[in-house]
Amino acid sequence: MGASYSKVFIDSEYHTVQCAMAGDQNAFTYLTNKYYNLVYATINDILQQPEYTLEAVQDTFIKAFKYLPTWRGHCKWSTWLYCIARTTALDYFRQHKAQQRHAKILTENMFHQTVDANDTPFERLVRQEQYSGLLGAIEQLSSDDATILTLYYFDDLSLHQICIQMNINLSNAKSKLCRARQRLRNKYDALTVT
């Protein structure tokens, strides 16, 4: 009896996924509702931060919908969805850790800046606001952009060392650094425009 129940369940799940693939929104909504708790628990176990977990759950279902045609039935749909959820959570985890690292480095650098004894309180305030704006701009960059800027400007690595660290070639490192600078400038300008 157990084997036949399992087969009926798998056939039913397969049919529901096939309906969703054919464009049946109700079928995809059914699958989303059915597996929401599984996806949430999977992601929350990795991230353990509700604000990121909810965002990653939403991204997981968006990816599942987008890549639904790639599911071929070689495994249960819930297993396939679990893999998407886990990958999404790990991506969020890496990105969040990288942003935390960049923020920490920038904050440390802000406090280790040499303060000119002749600076007025206003000049110190302006400098602090500039660094806060810079920190805010870097936090909005992609993980790759923030990484290469941090390695080059704050860790004082050469482009050759960055190539080794990021596993890229020299011309790629140069173009990444150039684009990251431009995006940082754009983000900073957008944040500091009054």
Secondary structure, DSSP 8 states (H G I E B T S, - for coil): -HHHHHHHHHHHHHHHHHHHHTT-HHHHHHHHHHHHHHHHHHHHHHH--HHHHHHHHHHHHHHHHHTGGG--SSS-HHHHHHHHHHHHHHHHHHHHHHHHHHHHHHHHHHHTS---TT--HHHHHHHHHHHHHHHHHHHTS-HHHHHHHIIIIIS---HHHHHHHHT--HHHHHHHHHHHHHHHHHHHHHHH--
